[in-house]
């Protein structure tokens, strides 16, 4: 196959206190990435502010905005300025009482070329997303860009092999996950290590099972809980994996970083020729996957 290398950048950052402050930092980081040769920039989940889903408050809905809207338009101008494709994250207001956790894709000429609404919505201690987000209704459809066909998913989707597979079956060339995940600082260290290890292992499984590179961009820093509990310490560790689950790049657990990586876009084809998992799928025997559980 004809060789093609894509330089990608993941912007791992902390919350700087406001949407304006966070977007100003993103503008600096995207400029740095572009200057280093990046053509694709992935941002973290809900990058405009703190991870507000630690509690349930109607006032947090004031953060939401339409798509297209102020953030997608600002990211579009940034993409056009630097000639890069940007994958961002927006708290989308679709209508009064109807909101989504939405990834947006801006082409290198500034156009909004696609969006993905988070399909799997968690409701766990410190992650009360079901209060805020309606499950996505756009399905699992890759977004075509000048750098390739992007299978964009969001955070909690990363635990579901079905989501990654659906993107792969639709021709995605990369799987991308804007993410916000971290520890309860009161957990013992061995439990923290197990959680972070499981998160990375899940991504490696998606890469291997689908023969695709996986890019996951997480945030860093401790964010206090409005409820007065321990809050969340986001564990960073943004990473890029190759189609055999190999690490191509990994960021630290606690530092802001523009993680740069060269991705061999021909490698997936070569790997799939020797590990033809799509060929050997028994699609005649998977009907029960449509059931909640096999009683």
PAZAPA-4460 file (N, C-alpha, C; in steps of 0.05 Angstrom, whole numbers, plus 32768, in hexadecimal, padded with zeros to 4 digits):
% residues 295
    n_x    n_y    n_z   ca_x   ca_y   ca_z    c_x    c_y    c_z   seq   type   mol
   8011   7FE8   8000   8000   8000   8000   8011   8019   8000     1      X     A
   8006   802F   7FF6   8014   8048   7FF6   8017   8052   8012     2      X     A
   802F   8059   801A   8034   8063   8036   8026   807E   803A     3      X     A
   801A   8081   8051   800F   809B   8059   8011   809E   8077     4      X     A
   801E   80B3   807F   8022   80B8   809C   8011   80D1   80A4     5      X     A
   8002   80CE   80B9   7FF2   80E3   80C3   7FFE   80EC   80DE     6      X     A
   8005   8105   80E0   800E   8110   80FA   7FF5   811A   8109     7      X     A
   7FF1   810F   8120   7FDA   8117   8131   7FE4   8123   814B     8      X     A
   7FD2   8133   8157   7FD9   813F   8171   7FC1   813C   8184     9      X     A
   7FC6   8135   819D   7FB1   8134   81B2   7FB8   8149   81C6    10      X     A
   7FA4   815A   81CC   7FA8   8171   81DE   7F9D   8169   81FA    11      X     A
   7FB0   8161   820B   7FA9   8159   8227   7FAB   8172   8239    12      X     A
   7F95   817A   8245   7F95   8193   8254   7F85   8190   826D    13      X     A
   7F88   81A5   827F   7F77   81A7   8297   7F62   81BD   8292    14      X     A
   7F4F   81BF   82A4   7F3C   81D5   82A3   7F49   81EE   82AD    15      X     A
   7F46   8204   829E   7F51   821E   82A5   7F3C   8231   82B0    16      X     A
   7F24   8228   82B6   7F11   8238   82C4   7EFA   8243   82B5    17      X     A
   7EFC   8244   829B   7EE6   824F   828B   7EE9   8246   826E    18      X     A
   7ED2   8248   825F   7ED4   8240   8243   7EE7   8252   8234    19      X     A
   7EE7   826C   823A   7EF9   827E   822B   7F16   8277   8231    20      X     A
   7F1D   8272   824B   7F38   826B   8252   7F40   8251   8245    21      X     A
   7F2F   823D   8245   7F36   8223   823A   7F39   8224   821C    22      X     A
   7F28   8233   820E   7F2A   8235   81F1   7F43   8245   81E9    23      X     A
   7F4A   8259   81FA   7F63   8268   81F4   7F7B   8255   81F6    24      X     A
   7F7C   8243   820A   7F92   8230   820C   7F91   821D   81F4    25      X     A
   7F79   8214   81ED   7F77   8202   81D6   7F82   820F   81BD    26      X     A
   7F7D   8228   81B9   7F88   8236   81A1   7FA6   8235   81A1    27      X     A
   7FB2   8239   81B9   7FD0   8238   81BB   7FDA   821B   81B5    28      X     A
   7FCC   8207   81C0   7FD5   81EC   81BC   7FD1   81E2   819F    29      X     A
   7FBC   81EA   8192   7FB8   81E3   8176   7FCE   81F0   8165    30      X     A
   7FD4   8209   816B   7FEA   8216   815C   8004   8207   8160    31      X     A
   800A   81FE   8178   8022   81EE   817D   8022   81D4   816D    32      X     A
   800B   81C7   816D   8008   81AE   815E   800C   81B2   8140    33      X     A
   8000   81C6   8136   8003   81CC   8119   801F   81D3   8112    34      X     A
   802C   81E2   8123   8048   81EA   811E   805A   81D1   811E    35      X     A
   8052   81BC   812C   8062   81A3   812D   805A   8190   8116    36      X     A
   8047   8199   8106   8040   8189   80EE   8027   8179   80F0    37      X     A
   8018   817C   8106   7FFF   816C   8109   7FEA   8174   80F5    38      X     A
   7FDC   8161   80EB   7FC5   8166   80D9   7FAA   815E   80E5    39      X     A
   7FAB   8151   80FC   7F93   8149   810B   7F98   814F   8128    40      X     A
   7F85   815D   8135   7F87   8164   8152   7F6E   815A   8160    41      X     A
   7F72   814A   8175   7F5D   813F   8185   7F5D   814D   81A0    42      X     A
   7F46   8158   81A8   7F43   8165   81C2   7F34   8153   81D5    43      X     A
   7F35   8159   81EF   7F29   8148   8204   7F0B   814E   8206    44      X     A
   7EFD   813D   8214   7EE0   813F   8217   7ED8   8158   8227    45      X     A
   7EC4   8166   821E   7EB9   817D   822D   7ECF   8191   8235    46      X     A
   7EDF   8197   8221   7EF7   81A7   8226   7EF3   81C4   822D    47      X     A
   7EDA   81CE   822B   7ED5   81EA   8231   7ED4   81F1   824E    48      X     A
   7ED3   81DD   8260   7ED1   81E4   827C   7ED7   81CC   828D    49      X     A
   7ED0   81CF   82A7   7ED3   81B9   82BA   7EC0   81A2   82B2    50      X     A
   7EC6   818A   82BB   7EB4   8174   82B7   7E9C   8178   82CB    51      X     A
   7E87   8184   82C1   7E71   818D   82D2   7E5E   8176   82DB    52      X     A
   7E62   815E   82D0   7E4F   8148   82D5   7E55   813B   82F0    53      X     A
   7E66   8146   8301   7E6A   813B   831B   7E51   813F   832D    54      X     A
   7E3F   8151   8325   7E26   8155   8334   7E0F   815A   8320    55      X     A
   7DF7   815B   832B   7DE0   8161   831A   7DD5   817C   8321    56      X     A
   7DD6   818F   830E   7DCD   81AA   8313   7DC2   81B5   82F9    57      X     A
   7DAA   81C0   82FA   7D9E   81CC   82E2   7DAE   81E4   82D8    58      X     A
   7DBD   81F0   82E9   7DCD   8207   82E1   7DE3   8200   82CD    59      X     A
   7DEC   81E7   82CE   7E02   81DF   82BD   7DF9   81DE   829F    60      X     A
   7DDF   81DD   829A   7DD6   81DD   827F   7DDC   81F8   8271    61      X     A
   7DE2   820C   8280   7DE9   8226   8274   7E03   8224   8264    62      X     A
   7E13   820F   8269   7E2B   820B   825A   7E26   8202   823D    63      X     A
   7E0E   81F8   8238   7E09   81EB   821E   7E05   8200   8208    64      X     A
   7E0B   81F7   81EF   7E09   8209   81D8   7E01   81F8   81BF    65      X     A
   7DF7   8205   81AB   7DF0   81F6   8193   7E08   81EE   8183    66      X     A
   7E04   81DB   8171   7E18   81D3   815D   7E0A   81D3   8142    67      X     A
   7E13   81E4   812F   7E29   81F8   8131   7E23   820D   8147    68      X     A
   7E38   8218   8152   7E36   822C   8167   7E51   8238   816D    69      X     A
   7E52   8247   8183   7E6B   8256   8189   7E84   8245   8189    70      X     A
   7E83   822E   8197   7E9C   821E   8199   7EA3   8211   817F    71      X     A
   7E90   8205   8171   7E97   81F8   8158   7EA1   820C   8143    72      X     A
   7E95   8224   8144   7E9E   8239   8131   7EBA   8243   8138    73      X     A
   7EC0   8246   8152   7EDB   824E   815A   7EEF   8239   8153    74      X     A
   7EE9   8220   8157   7EFB   820A   8150   7EFE   8209   8132    75      X     A
   7EE9   820F   8123   7EEB   820F   8106   7EFE   8224   80FC    76      X     A
   7EFD   823C   8108   7F10   8251   8100   7F2C   8249   8107    77      X     A
   7F30   823B   811E   7F4A   8232   8126   7F55   821C   8113    78      X     A
   7F43   820A   810B   7F4B   81F6   80F8   7F54   8202   80DD    79      X     A
   7F45   8215   80D4   7F4C   8222   80BA   7F66   8232   80BC    80      X     A
   7F6A   823F   80D3   7F82   824F   80D7   7F9B   823E   80D5    81      X     A
   7F9A   8226   80DF   7FB2   8215   80E0   7FB1   81FE   80CD    82      X     A
   7F9B   81FB   80BE   7F99   81E6   80AA   7F9A   81CA   80B6    83      X     A
   7F8B   81C6   80CD   7F8A   81AD   80DA   7F6D   81A4   80DE    84      X     A
   7F68   818A   80E0   7F4E   817F   80E7   7F4D   817E   8106    85      X     A
   7F38   8189   8112   7F35   8189   812F   7F1C   8179   8137    86      X     A
   7F20   8168   814B   7F0A   815A   8157   7F06   8165   8173    87      X     A
   7EEF   8173   8177   7EE9   8180   8190   7ED1   8174   819E    88      X     A
   7EC9   8180   81B4   7EB4   8175   81C5   7EA3   818C   81D0    89      X     A
   7E88   8189   81CC   7E75   819E   81D3   7E5E   8193   81E4    90      X     A
   7E56   81A2   81F8   7E3C   819C   8206   7E27   81A9   81F4    91      X     A
   7E19   8198   81E5   7E07   81A2   81D0   7DEB   81A6   81DA    92      X     A
   7DE1   81BE   81D6   7DC4   81C4   81DB   7DB5   81C1   81C1    93      X     A
   7DA6   81AB   81BF   7D97   81A6   81A7   7D7B   81B4   81A8    94      X     A
   7D6F   81B4   81BF   7D56   81C2   81C4   7D53   81C4   81E2    95      X     A
   7D40   81D4   81EB   7D3B   81D6   8208   7D36   81BA   8214    96      X     A
   7D46   81B2   8228   7D42   8198   8234   7D4E   8181   8224    97      X     A
   7D5D   8187   820F   7D69   8172   81FE   7D86   8179   81F8    98      X     A
   7D98   816A   8205   7DB4   8171   8204   7DC4   8157   81FD    99      X     A
   7DDB   815B   81F1   7DED   8145   81EA   7E0A   814B   81F1   100      X     A
   7E19   8136   81F5   7E36   8138   81F6   7E41   8132   81DA   101      X     A
   7E4A   8146   81CC   7E4E   8144   81AF   7E6A   814A   81A7   102      X     A
   7E76   8138   8197   7E90   813D   818B   7E8B   814B   8170   103      X     A
   7E9C   815F   816A   7E9A   816D   8151   7EB4   816A   8141   104      X     A
   7EB2   8169   8127   7EC9   8165   8116   7ECA   817D   8103   105      X     A
   7EE0   818C   8105   7EE5   81A4   80F4   7EFA   819D   80DF   106      X     A
   7EF4   81A1   80C6   7F07   819C   80B0   7F1C   81B1   80B0   107      X     A
   7F32   81AB   80A1   7F49   81BE   80A1   7F42   81D8   8093   108      X     A
   7F2C   81DA   8086   7F23   81F4   807A   7F0F   8202   808C   109      X     A
   7F0A   81F6   80A4   7EF8   8203   80B7   7EDC   81F9   80B7   110      X     A
   7ED4   81E9   80A4   7EB8   81DF   80A3   7EB2   81CA   80B9   111      X     A
   7E9A   81CC   80C4   7E90   81B7   80D5   7E87   81A0   80C3   112      X     A
   7E96   818A   80C3   7E90   8174   80B0   7E82   815D   80BD   113      X     A
   7E7E   815D   80D7   7E70   8148   80E4   7E6F   814B   8102   114      X     A
   7E5D   813C   810E   7E5C   813B   812B   7E53   811F   8134   115      X     A
   7E59   8118   814C   7E51   80FF   8158   7E46   8105   8174   116      X     A
   7E2E   80FA   817A   7E22   80FD   8194   7E27   80E4   81A4   117      X     A
   7E33   80E8   81BB   7E3B   80D2   81CD   7E23   80BF   81D1   118      X     A
   7E28   80A5   81CC   7E13   8092   81CC   7E0F   8085   81E8   119      X     A
   7E24   807F   81F5   7E23   8072   820F   7E27   8087   8225   120      X     A
   7E13   8089   8237   7E13   809F   824A   7E15   8092   8266   121      X     A
   7E2A   8099   8276   7E2D   808C   8290   7E1D   809B   82A5   122      X     A
   7E19   808C   82BB   7E0D   8098   82D3   7E1A   808A   82EB   123      X     A
   7E31   8093   82F3   7E41   8087   8308   7E49   809C   831C   124      X     A
   7E53   8095   8333   7E5C   80A9   8347   7E70   80BC   833A   125      X     A
   7E69   80D6   833B   7E7B   80EA   832F   7E77   80EF   8312   126      X     A
   7E68   80DD   8304   7E64   80DF   82E7   7E45   80DE   82E2   127      X     A
   7E37   80F3   82E8   7E1A   80F3   82E6   7E11   80FE   82CB   128      X     A
   7E19   80F0   82B6   7E14   80FA   829B   7DF8   80F6   8291   129      X     A
   7DEA   80E2   829C   7DCF   80DE   8293   7DBC   80F6   829A   130      X     A
   7DC3   8105   82AE   7DB4   811D   82B5   7DB6   8132   829F   131      X     A
   7DCD   8133   8291   7DD2   8148   827E   7DCF   8140   8261   132      X     A
   7DD6   8127   825A   7DD8   8120   823D   7DC4   810C   8235   133      X     A
   7DB7   8111   821F   7DA6   80FE   8211   7DB8   80EC   8200   134      X     A
   7DB3   80D1   8201   7DC4   80C0   81F0   7DC3   80C8   81D3   135      X     A
   7DD9   80C5   81C5   7DDC   80CD   81A9   7DC8   80BF   8197   136      X     A
   7DC1   80CC   8181   7DAF   80C0   816E   7DBA   80C2   8152   137      X     A
   7DD4   80C6   814F   7DE0   80C8   8134   7DED   80AE   812C   138      X     A
   7DED   809A   813E   7DF9   8081   8137   7E17   8082   8136   139      X     A
   7E23   806C   812B   7E40   8069   812A   7E49   806C   810D   140      X     A
   7E4E   8085   8105   7E55   808A   80E9   7E6F   809A   80E8   141      X     A
   7E84   8090   80DC   7E9C   809F   80DA   7E98   80B9   80CA   142      X     A
   7EAA   80CB   80CF   7EA9   80E6   80C3   7EC1   80E9   80B0   143      X     A
   7EBB   80EE   8097   7ED0   80F0   8083   7EDD   810C   8085   144      X     A
   7EF8   810C   8085   7F08   8124   8086   7F20   8122   8073   145      X     A
   7F2E   8137   8071   7F46   8137   805F   7F5C   8125   806A   146      X     A
   7F5B   811E   8084   7F70   810D   808F   7F67   80F0   8092   147      X     A
   7F4F   80EA   808B   7F45   80CF   808C   7F28   80CE   8097   148      X     A
   7F1E   80B5   8098   7F03   80B0   80A2   7F05   80AB   80C0   149      X     A
   7EF9   80BE   80D0   7EFD   80BE   80ED   7EE5   80B1   80FB   150      X     A
   7EEA   809C   810A   7ED6   808F   811B   7ED6   809D   8136   151      X     A
   7EC7   80B2   813A   7EC7   80C2   8152   7EB3   80B7   8166   152      X     A
   7EBC   80B1   817E   7EAB   80A8   8194   7EB2   80B9   81AC   153      X     A
   7EA5   80B6   81C3   7EAA   80C8   81DA   7EAA   80B7   81F4   154      X     A
   7EC0   80B9   8202   7EC4   80B0   821D   7EB6   8096   8224   155      X     A
   7E9F   8096   8231   7E92   807D   823A   7E8E   8069   8224   156      X     A
   7E8C   8073   820B   7E8B   8061   81F4   7EA3   804E   81F3   157      X     A
   7EB9   8057   8200   7ED2   8048   81FE   7ED1   802C   820B   158      X     A
   7EBC   8027   821B   7EBA   800D   8228   7EA9   7FFA   8218   159      X     A
   7E9F   8002   8201   7E8D   7FF1   81F1   7E9A   7FE8   81D7   160      X     A
   7EA0   7FCE   81D5   7EAC   7FC5   81BC   7E9A   7FC8   81A4   161      X     A
   7E7F   7FC8   81AA   7E6C   7FCB   8194   7E70   7FE6   8186   162      X     A
   7E75   7FFB   8195   7E77   8016   8189   7E90   8017   8176   163      X     A
   7EA6   800D   8180   7EBF   800D   8170   7EBB   7FFC   8157   164      X     A
   7EAE   7FE4   815A   7EA9   7FD2   8144   7E97   7FDF   812F   165      X     A
   7E82   7FED   8138   7E70   7FFA   8125   7E7F   800F   8114   166      X     A
   7E90   801E   8121   7EA0   8032   8112   7EB3   8024   80FE   167      X     A
   7EBF   800E   8107   7ED1   7FFF   80F5   7EC2   7FF4   80DE   168      X     A
   7EAA   7FE9   80E2   7E9B   7FDD   80CD   7E91   7FF2   80B9   169      X     A
   7E90   800B   80C1   7E88   8021   80AF   7EA0   802E   80A2   170      X     A
   7EB8   8022   80A5   7ECF   802C   8097   7EE1   8040   80A5   171      X     A
   7EDD   8043   80BF   7EEF   8056   80CE   7F0C   804E   80CA   172      X     A
   7F1D   8062   80C7   7F3A   805D   80C5   7F48   8062   80E0   173      X     A
   7F3C   8071   80F1   7F46   8077   810C   7F2E   8077   811F   174      X     A
   7F33   806F   8138   7F1F   8072   814D   7F29   8087   8160   175      X     A
   7F18   809B   8166   7F20   80B2   8176   7F0C   80B5   818E   176      X     A
   7F18   80B9   81A6   7F08   80BB   81BE   7F0F   80D4   81CE   177      X     A
   7F00   80EB   81CB   7F03   8100   81DF   7EF9   80F5   81FA   178      X     A
   7F08   80FA   820F   7F03   80EB   8229   7F06   80FD   8241   179      X     A
   7EF7   80F7   8256   7EFB   8103   8270   7EF8   80ED   8285   180      X     A
   7F0E   80E3   828F   7F0D   80CC   82A1   7F23   80CF   82B6   181      X     A
   7F1D   80C8   82CF   7F31   80CA   82E3   7F2A   80BA   82FC   182      X     A
   7F3B   80BE   8311   7F38   80AF   832A   7F28   80BF   833E   183      X     A
   7F1C   80B0   8351   7F14   80BB   836B   7F2E   80BC   837B   184      X     A
   7F37   80D3   8384   7F51   80D4   8392   7F51   80C4   83AC   185      X     A
   7F3A   80BD   83B6   7F39   80AD   83CF   7F3D   808F   83CA   186      X     A
   7F3C   8086   83B1   7F40   806A   83AB   7F5D   8062   83B1   187      X     A
   7F62   8049   83B9   7F7E   8040   83BD   7F8C   803F   83A2   188      X     A
   7FA7   8040   83A4   7FB7   8041   838B   7FB2   8028   837A   189      X     A
   7FAF   8011   8386   7FAC   7FF9   8375   7F91   7FFB   8365   190      X     A
   7F7D   8006   8371   7F63   8009   8363   7F67   801E   834C   191      X     A
   7F75   8034   8351   7F7A   8048   833D   7F89   803B   8325   192      X     A
   7F9C   802B   832B   7FAC   801E   8316   7F9B   800B   8306   193      X     A
   7F89   7FFC   8313   7F77   7FEA   8304   7F65   7FF9   82F2   194      X     A
   7F5A   800F   82FB   7F47   801F   82EA   7F55   802A   82D2   195      X     A
   7F6C   8037   82D6   7F7B   8042   82BF   7F84   802C   82AC   196      X     A
   7F8D   8015   82B7   7F95   7FFF   82A6   7F7E   7FF4   8296   197      X     A
   7F67   7FF2   82A2   7F4F   7FE8   8293   7F48   7FFA   827C   198      X     A
   7F4A   8014   8281   7F43   8028   826D   7F56   8025   8255   199      X     A
   7F6F   8023   825A   7F82   8020   8244   7F7F   8005   8236   200      X     A
   7F7A   7FF0   8246   7F76   7FD6   823A   7F5E   7FD5   8228   201      X     A
   7F48   7FE3   822F   7F31   7FE4   821F   7F37   7FF0   8203   202      X     A
   7F46   8006   8203   7F4E   8013   81EA   7F60   8000   81DA   203      X     A
   7F72   7FF2   81E7   7F84   7FE0   81D8   7F73   7FCA   81CB   204      X     A
   7F5F   7FC1   81D9   7F4D   7FAD   81CE   7F3F   7FB6   81B5   205      X     A
   7F35   7FCF   81B5   7F28   7FDB   819E   7F3C   7FDC   8186   206      X     A
   7F54   7FE4   818C   7F68   7FE6   8177   7F6D   7FCB   816A   207      X     A
   7F72   7FB7   817B   7F78   7F9C   8171   7F61   7F8F   8163   208      X     A
   7F49   7F90   816F   7F32   7F82   8164   7F29   7F8E   8149   209      X     A
   7F30   7FA7   8145   7F27   7FB5   812C   7F3E   7FBB   8119   210      X     A
   7F56   7FB6   8122   7F6D   7FBC   8111   7F70   7FDA   810A   211      X     A
   7F6B   7FEB   811E   7F6B   8008   8119   7F7A   8017   812E   212      X     A
   7F87   802E   8127   7F92   803F   813C   7F7C   804B   814D   213      X     A
   7F82   804F   8167   7F70   805B   817A   7F7E   8073   8187   214      X     A
   7F6F   8089   8188   7F79   80A2   8194   7F66   80A9   81AB   215      X     A
   7F70   80AC   81C3   7F5F   80B4   81DA   7F6C   80CB   81E8   216      X     A
   7F5D   80E1   81EB   7F67   80FA   81F7   7F58   8100   8210   217      X     A
   7F66   80FF   8227   7F5A   8103   8241   7F63   811E   824D   218      X     A
   7F56   8126   8262   7F5E   813F   8270   7F6F   8138   8288   219      X     A
   7F7A   814C   8295   7F8B   8149   82AD   7F80   815B   82C3   220      X     A
   7F8B   8158   82DB   7F85   816B   82F1   7F6F   8161   8303   221      X     A
   7F70   816B   831C   7F5B   8165   832F   7F45   8179   832D   222      X     A
   7F2C   8170   832C   7F15   8181   832B   7F03   817B   8343   223      X     A
   7EFF   818E   8355   7EF0   818A   836D   7ED3   8185   8366   224      X     A
   7EC5   8176   8377   7EA9   8171   8373   7E98   8188   837F   225      X     A
   7E84   8192   8371   7E72   81A6   837D   7E63   819B   8395   226      X     A
   7E62   8180   8398   7E54   8174   83AE   7E65   8172   83C8   227      X     A
   7E7E   817A   83C6   7E8F   8179   83DD   7E9D   815E   83E1   228      X     A
   7E9A   814C   83CE   7EA7   8132   83D0   7EC4   8135   83C4   229      X     A
   7ED1   811E   83C0   7EED   811F   83B9   7EF4   812A   839E   230      X     A
   7EE0   812B   838C   7EE5   8134   8371   7EF2   811F   8360   231      X     A
   7EFD   8127   8349   7F0A   8115   8336   7F26   811F   8330   232      X     A
   7F39   810E   8330   7F54   8114   8326   7F57   8106   830B   233      X     A
   7F56   8116   82F6   7F57   810A   82DB   7F73   8101   82D5   234      X     A
   7F75   80E8   82CA   7F8F   80DB   82C9   7F9E   80DE   82AE   235      X     A
   7F96   80F1   829D   7FA5   80F6   8285   7FA9   80DC   8275   236      X     A
   7FC2   80D6   8270   7FC9   80BD   8262   7FBE   80BB   8246   237      X     A
   7FB9   80D2   8239   7FB0   80D3   821D   7FC4   80C2   820D   238      X     A
   7FB9   80B3   81F9   7FCB   80A1   81EB   7FC1   809C   81CF   239      X     A
   7FD3   8091   81BF   7FCE   8088   81A4   7FD9   806C   81A1   240      X     A
   7FC7   805A   8197   7FCE   803E   8193   7FCE   8037   8176   241      X     A
   7FDF   8024   816E   7FDF   801A   8153   7FCB   8003   8151   242      X     A
   7FC7   7FF8   8139   7FB3   7FE4   8133   7FB8   7FC9   8140   243      X     A
   7FCE   7FC5   814D   7FD3   7FAD   815C   7FD3   7FB3   817A   244      X     A
   7FC8   7FCA   8181   7FC7   7FD2   819D   7FE1   7FDD   81A8   245      X     A
   7FF5   7FE1   8197   800F   7FEB   81A0   800E   8009   81A6   246      X     A
   801C   8012   81BA   801D   802E   81C1   802F   803D   81AC   247      X     A
   8023   8051   81A0   8032   8063   818F   803A   807C   819E   248      X     A
   802A   8084   81B1   8030   809B   81C2   801F   809B   81DB   249      X     A
   8029   80A5   81F1   8019   80A7   820A   8022   80BF   821A   250      X     A
   800E   80CE   8223   8014   80E6   8234   8016   80DF   8251   251      X     A
   801E   80F2   8261   8021   80ED   827E   8006   80ED   828B   252      X     A
   8006   80E6   82A5   7FED   80E5   82B4   7FE5   8100   82C0   253      X     A
   7FF7   8113   82BF   7FF1   812C   82CE   7FFC   8146   82C2   254      X     A
   8004   8145   82A9   800F   815E   829D   8001   8165   8283   255      X     A
   7FFD   817F   827F   7FF3   8188   8266   8007   8182   8250   256      X     A
   7FFC   8179   8239   800E   8170   8224   8001   8170   8209   257      X     A
   8010   8177   81F4   8007   8172   81D9   8016   8159   81D0   258      X     A
   8006   8143   81CF   8012   8129   81C9   8012   8126   81AA   259      X     A
   802A   8124   819E   802D   8122   8182   8035   8106   817A   260      X     A
   802A   80FC   8163   802F   80E1   815B   802C   80DF   813C   261      X     A
   803D   80CF   8130   803B   80C8   8114   802C   80AD   8112   262      X     A
   8017   80AD   8103   8007   8095   80FF   800A   808B   80E3   263      X     A
   8012   8072   80E0   8014   8065   80C6   7FF9   805C   80BD   264      X     A
   7FED   806A   80AB   7FD1   8065   80A3   7FCE   804C   8091   265      X     A
   7FE5   8041   8087   7FE4   8029   8078   7FE6   8010   8089   266      X     A
   7FED   8013   80A2   7FF3   7FFC   80B3   7FDA   7FEC   80B9   267      X     A
   7FC2   7FF9   80BB   7FAA   7FEA   80C0   7FA4   7FD6   80AA   268      X     A
   7FA8   7FDE   8092   7FA4   7FCB   807B   7FB7   7FB3   807E   269      X     A
   7FD0   7FB8   8084   7FE3   7FA3   8086   7FDC   7F90   809E   270      X     A
   7FD4   7F9C   80B4   7FCD   7F8B   80CC   7FB5   7F7A   80C6   271      X     A
   7FA1   7F86   80B9   7F88   7F77   80B4   7F8C   7F61   80A0   272      X     A
   7FA1   7F62   8090   7FA7   7F4C   807D   7FB1   7F33   808B   273      X     A
   7FBE   7F37   80A3   7FC7   7F1F   80B1   7FB5   7F18   80C9   274      X     A
   7FA5   7F2C   80D2   7F91   7F27   80E7   7F76   7F30   80DC   275      X     A
   7F6A   7F1F   80CB   7F51   7F27   80BD   7F38   7F23   80CE   276      X     A
   7F36   7F31   80E4   7F20   7F2D   80F6   7F05   7F33   80E9   277      X     A
   7F04   7F47   80D8   7EEB   7F4E   80CB   7EE2   7F37   80B8   278      X     A
   7EF5   7F2A   80AB   7EEE   7F14   809A   7EE1   7EFD   80A9   279      X     A
   7EEC   7EF7   80C1   7EE4   7EDF   80CF   7ECD   7EE3   80E3   280      X     A
   7EC1   7EFB   80E3   7EAA   7EFF   80F4   7E92   7EED   80ED   281      X     A
   7E85   7EE1   8100   7E6E   7ED0   80FC   7E55   7EE0   80FE   282      X     A
   7E50   7EF1   80EA   7E39   7F03   80EC   7E1E   7EF4   80EC   283      X     A
   7E1F   7EDA   80E4   7E06   7ECA   80E4   7DFF   7EC1   8101   284      X     A
   7E11   7EC5   8114   7E0D   7EB9   812F   7E0C   7ECE   8145   285      X     A
   7E0A   7EE8   813D   7E0C   7EFD   8151   7DF1   7F0A   8158   286      X     A
   7DDB   7EFE   8151   7DC1   7F0B   8155   7DBC   7F12   8172   287      X     A
   7DC6   7F02   8184   7DC0   7F07   81A0   7DCE   7F20   81AB   288      X     A
   7DE0   7F2C   819B   7DEC   7F45   81A4   7DD7   7F5C   81A5   289      X     A
   7DC1   7F58   8198   7DAC   7F6C   819A   7D9B   7F69   81B3   290      X     A
   7DA0   7F55   81C3   7D92   7F52   81DD   7DA1   7F60   81F3   291      X     A
   7D92   7F69   8208   7D9F   7F75   821F   7DAF   7F60   822E   292      X     A
   7DA5   7F48   822F   7DB2   7F32   823E   7DA6   7F18   8235   293      X     A
   7DB6   7F03   8234   7DAB   7EE9   822C   7DA2   7EDA   8245   294      X     A
   7D89   7EDB   824C   7D7E   7ECE   8264   7D7C   7EAF   825F   295      X     A
***
